[in-house]
Amino acid sequence: MNGLLYLIPIAIFLGLIGLGGFMWAMRTGQFDDLDGAAERILFDDDEPVHGDERRS
């Protein structure tokens, strides 16, 4: 029974931290473009990268 006196406040505190993190992510736009990064890898670049790199 004494364990609940510690566990319940810890659980509430961790829940509030999680809720605060979620609210921060919503406010800063972390969930605005969910498909963009997943589909961006499928598209080719428009022009190849030209550099001074030469193959050995």
Distance bins in CASP14 RR format, pairs under 12 A and 6 or more apart:
PFRMAT RR
TARGET T0000
AUTHOR 0000-0000-0000
RMODE 2
METHOD distances of the structure
MODEL  1
1 7 0 0 0 0 0 1 0 0 0 0 0
1 8 0 0 0 0 0 1 0 0 0 0 0
2 8 0 0 0 0 0 1 0 0 0 0 0
3 9 0 0 0 0 0 1 0 0 0 0 0
3 10 0 0 0 0 1 0 0 0 0 0 0
3 11 0 0 0 0 0 1 0 0 0 0 0
4 10 0 0 0 0 0 1 0 0 0 0 0
4 11 0 0 0 0 1 0 0 0 0 0 0
4 12 0 0 0 0 0 1 0 0 0 0 0
5 11 0 0 0 0 0 1 0 0 0 0 0
6 12 0 0 0 0 0 1 0 0 0 0 0
6 13 0 0 0 0 0 1 0 0 0 0 0
7 13 0 0 0 0 0 1 0 0 0 0 0
7 14 0 0 0 0 0 1 0 0 0 0 0
8 14 0 0 0 0 0 1 0 0 0 0 0
8 15 0 0 0 0 0 1 0 0 0 0 0
9 15 0 0 0 0 0 1 0 0 0 0 0
9 16 0 0 0 0 0 1 0 0 0 0 0
10 16 0 0 0 0 0 1 0 0 0 0 0
10 17 0 0 0 0 0 1 0 0 0 0 0
11 17 0 0 0 0 0 1 0 0 0 0 0
11 18 0 0 0 0 0 1 0 0 0 0 0
12 18 0 0 0 0 0 1 0 0 0 0 0
12 19 0 0 0 0 0 1 0 0 0 0 0
13 19 0 0 0 0 0 1 0 0 0 0 0
13 20 0 0 0 0 0 1 0 0 0 0 0
14 20 0 0 0 0 0 1 0 0 0 0 0
14 21 0 0 0 0 0 1 0 0 0 0 0
15 21 0 0 0 0 1 0 0 0 0 0 0
15 22 0 0 0 0 1 0 0 0 0 0 0
15 23 0 0 0 0 0 1 0 0 0 0 0
16 22 0 0 0 0 0 1 0 0 0 0 0
16 23 0 0 0 0 0 1 0 0 0 0 0
17 23 0 0 0 0 0 1 0 0 0 0 0
17 24 0 0 0 0 0 1 0 0 0 0 0
18 24 0 0 0 0 1 0 0 0 0 0 0
18 25 0 0 0 0 1 0 0 0 0 0 0
19 25 0 0 0 0 0 1 0 0 0 0 0
19 26 0 0 0 0 0 1 0 0 0 0 0
20 26 0 0 0 0 1 0 0 0 0 0 0
20 27 0 0 0 0 1 0 0 0 0 0 0
20 28 0 0 0 0 0 1 0 0 0 0 0
21 27 0 0 0 0 1 0 0 0 0 0 0
21 28 0 0 0 0 1 0 0 0 0 0 0
21 30 0 0 0 0 1 0 0 0 0 0 0
22 28 0 0 0 0 0 1 0 0 0 0 0
22 29 0 0 0 0 0 1 0 0 0 0 0
22 30 0 0 0 0 1 0 0 0 0 0 0
22 31 0 0 0 0 1 0 0 0 0 0 0
23 29 0 0 0 0 0 1 0 0 0 0 0
23 30 0 0 0 0 0 1 0 0 0 0 0
23 31 0 0 0 0 0 1 0 0 0 0 0
24 30 0 0 0 0 1 0 0 0 0 0 0
24 31 0 0 0 0 0 1 0 0 0 0 0
25 31 1 0 0 1 0 0 0 0 0 0 0
25 32 0 0 0 0 0 1 0 0 0 0 0
25 34 0 0 0 0 0 1 0 0 0 0 0
26 32 0 0 0 0 1 0 0 0 0 0 0
30 37 0 0 0 0 0 1 0 0 0 0 0
31 37 0 0 0 0 0 1 0 0 0 0 0
33 39 0 0 0 0 1 0 0 0 0 0 0
33 40 0 0 0 0 1 0 0 0 0 0 0
34 40 0 0 0 0 0 1 0 0 0 0 0
35 41 0 0 0 0 0 1 0 0 0 0 0
35 42 0 0 0 0 0 1 0 0 0 0 0
36 42 0 0 0 0 1 0 0 0 0 0 0
36 43 0 0 0 0 1 0 0 0 0 0 0
37 43 0 0 0 0 0 1 0 0 0 0 0
END
